[in-house]
Amino acid sequence: MRGTQSDSPDVFKSKACTSCFYCRARRREVEKTACIDDFVTANAFEHKRSACFRCHQGRKVREEFAGTN
């Protein structure tokens, strides 16, 4: 039913974006899957000047995804 939500809108944002982080290179919230996809695209097409290709923060995300530290 409409209008019967018990949680505040802020709670829904935190539940919906549990795999998000603040990307310093892009200066916005980014999903971890989008970060990995952008790196894979930059790597595949050899876009070495891409911020995603050189991103240290993205490297940590990819290592976490791969299960290594």
C-alpha positions in Angstrom: 0.0 0.0 0.0 1.1 3.5 -0.6 2.2 5.7 2.2 2.7 2.9 4.7 6.5 2.9 4.9 7.8 2.6 8.4 11.4 3.6 7.7 12.6 7.0 6.9 14.0 7.8 3.5 17.6 7.9 4.9 17.3 4.3 5.9 16.3 3.3 2.4 19.4 5.0 1.0 21.7 3.2 3.3 20.1 -0.2 2.5 20.1 0.4 -1.2 23.7 1.6 -1.4 25.6 -0.8 0.8 28.1 -1.5 -2.0 28.8 2.2 -2.6 31.8 4.3 -1.7 32.9 7.9 -2.2 35.2 8.0 -5.2 37.8 10.7 -4.9 38.7 10.7 -8.6 35.1 11.2 -9.7 34.0 13.2 -6.6 30.8 11.3 -6.1 29.3 8.1 -4.8 30.0 5.0 -7.0 28.9 1.4 -6.7 31.7 -1.1 -6.4 30.5 -3.0 -9.4 30.6 0.2 -11.5 34.1 0.9 -10.3 35.3 -2.6 -11.4 33.5 -2.3 -14.7 35.1 1.1 -15.5 38.5 -0.3 -14.7 38.0 -3.4 -16.9 36.8 -1.1 -19.7 39.8 1.2 -19.3 42.2 -1.8 -19.2 40.7 -3.6 -22.1 40.8 -0.5 -24.4 44.2 0.6 -23.0 42.9 4.0 -21.8 45.9 4.5 -19.6 45.0 8.2 -19.0 41.7 7.2 -17.5 41.3 8.0 -13.8 39.9 4.5 -13.3 43.0 2.9 -14.7 45.4 4.6 -12.3 43.1 4.7 -9.2 44.6 3.5 -6.0 41.2 3.5 -4.3 39.8 1.3 -7.1 42.7 -1.1 -6.7 41.6 -1.6 -3.1 38.0 -2.3 -4.3 39.3 -4.8 -6.8 41.5 -6.6 -4.2 38.5 -6.8 -1.8 36.4 -8.2 -4.6 39.0 -10.8 -5.4 39.4 -11.7 -1.8 43.0 -10.7 -1.4 44.4 -7.9 0.8 
